[in-house]
Amino acid sequence: MDRLILELKLPPTDAYHKISHTLEEVNTILEKCGYSQKISPELGNVCFASAGYGWMFTINSFAKVYADYYDFSASDFSKRLW
């Protein structure tokens, strides 16, 4: 995430496409190695992190914090985030 934000300075839509493409490439490699489970933010097995700023979240953890603050369903919100 640091590189997307600090070096590449990508707008949100471009950053989403870059991350999505990277995840597709990783899943292709994992499939070739015989790993059957896919990695995907929707499945909760992808963390987004910044070493420089010291934060990390999954789609579900972000949705929970945001939903708790604004008092609505975290599970419904998390489905809309990715």
PyMOL commands that set and color helices and strands:
alter all, ss='L'
color gray80, all
select helices_A, chain A and resi 2-7+12-32+41-43+59-70+74-81
alter helices_A, ss='H'
color red, helices_A
select strands_A, chain A and resi 48-50+55-57
alter strands_A, ss='S'
color yellow, strands_A
deselect
rebuild
show_as cartoon
